[in-house]
Amino acid sequence: MKRLFYIFAVVLLPMMVQAKVVTGQVLDLNGEPIIGANVVVKGTTAGTITDIDGNYSLEVPENATLVFSYLGMATQELPVA
């Protein structure tokens, strides 16, 4: 019985958490797009990289924080509103 409950919790609980798609653009200080910047949901392995125009799209849970990083630049964290 314990095993069935565990499978139920693992399969169904993630579906109960509300998620939304966040889109944006990562730019440098000169307003130029940053190609290949990492955008990750803090505390998870869910993430993506920016495209040639610096755009990204990522499904995130409610109250998530996004971590933006790129080689040679300071990492920044921003809460999802």
DRENTOR-495184 format. One record per residue (C-alpha): residue number from 1; residue in one letter; x, y, z. Coordinates in steps of 0.5 Angstrom, whole numbers. Example, Ala and Ser with C-alpha at 12.3 -4.5 7.8 and 13.67 -1.06 7.14 Angstrom:
# DRENTOR-495184
PT / num / residuo / east / north / up
PT / 1 / A / 25 / -9 / 16
PT / 2 / S / 27 / -2 / 14
//
This chain:
# DRENTOR-495184
PT / num / residuo / east / north / up
PT / 1 / M / 0 / 0 / 0
PT / 2 / K / 6 / 5 / 2
PT / 3 / R / 8 / 4 / -5
PT / 4 / L / 2 / 6 / -9
PT / 5 / F / 1 / 12 / -5
PT / 6 / Y / 8 / 14 / -7
PT / 7 / I / 7 / 13 / -14
PT / 8 / F / 1 / 17 / -13
PT / 9 / A / 4 / 23 / -10
PT / 10 / V / 10 / 23 / -15
PT / 11 / V / 5 / 23 / -21
PT / 12 / L / 0 / 27 / -19
PT / 13 / L / 3 / 32 / -14
PT / 14 / P / 7 / 36 / -19
PT / 15 / M / 0 / 37 / -24
PT / 16 / M / -3 / 40 / -18
PT / 17 / V / 2 / 46 / -17
PT / 18 / Q / 0 / 52 / -22
PT / 19 / A / 5 / 53 / -27
PT / 20 / K / 6 / 59 / -32
PT / 21 / V / 10 / 60 / -38
PT / 22 / V / 15 / 66 / -37
PT / 23 / T / 18 / 69 / -43
PT / 24 / G / 23 / 75 / -44
PT / 25 / Q / 29 / 78 / -47
PT / 26 / V / 36 / 78 / -44
PT / 27 / L / 40 / 84 / -46
PT / 28 / D / 47 / 87 / -44
PT / 29 / L / 48 / 94 / -41
PT / 30 / N / 48 / 97 / -49
PT / 31 / G / 42 / 93 / -50
PT / 32 / E / 45 / 88 / -55
PT / 33 / P / 42 / 81 / -54
PT / 34 / I / 46 / 76 / -50
PT / 35 / I / 46 / 69 / -54
PT / 36 / G / 46 / 63 / -50
PT / 37 / A / 45 / 66 / -43
PT / 38 / N / 42 / 61 / -38
PT / 39 / V / 36 / 62 / -35
PT / 40 / V / 34 / 57 / -30
PT / 41 / V / 29 / 56 / -24
PT / 42 / K / 32 / 56 / -18
PT / 43 / G / 33 / 50 / -14
PT / 44 / T / 31 / 46 / -20
PT / 45 / T / 34 / 43 / -26
PT / 46 / A / 29 / 46 / -31
PT / 47 / G / 32 / 51 / -35
PT / 48 / T / 33 / 54 / -42
PT / 49 / I / 38 / 58 / -46
PT / 50 / T / 37 / 64 / -50
PT / 51 / D / 36 / 64 / -57
PT / 52 / I / 40 / 69 / -63
PT / 53 / D / 35 / 75 / -61
PT / 54 / G / 36 / 74 / -53
PT / 55 / N / 29 / 71 / -52
PT / 56 / Y / 27 / 65 / -48
PT / 57 / S / 21 / 62 / -46
PT / 58 / L / 20 / 57 / -40
PT / 59 / E / 15 / 54 / -36
PT / 60 / V / 15 / 56 / -28
PT / 61 / P / 12 / 54 / -22
PT / 62 / E / 8 / 59 / -18
PT / 63 / N / 13 / 64 / -14
PT / 64 / A / 19 / 62 / -18
PT / 65 / T / 26 / 65 / -18
PT / 66 / L / 29 / 65 / -24
PT / 67 / V / 37 / 65 / -24
PT / 68 / F / 40 / 68 / -30
PT / 69 / S / 48 / 67 / -32
PT / 70 / Y / 53 / 68 / -37
PT / 71 / L / 60 / 67 / -38
PT / 72 / G / 64 / 73 / -36
PT / 73 / M / 58 / 76 / -33
PT / 74 / A / 55 / 77 / -26
PT / 75 / T / 49 / 72 / -24
PT / 76 / Q / 43 / 75 / -23
PT / 77 / E / 36 / 72 / -19
PT / 78 / L / 29 / 75 / -21
PT / 79 / P / 23 / 73 / -18
PT / 80 / V / 17 / 71 / -22
PT / 81 / A / 11 / 76 / -21
//
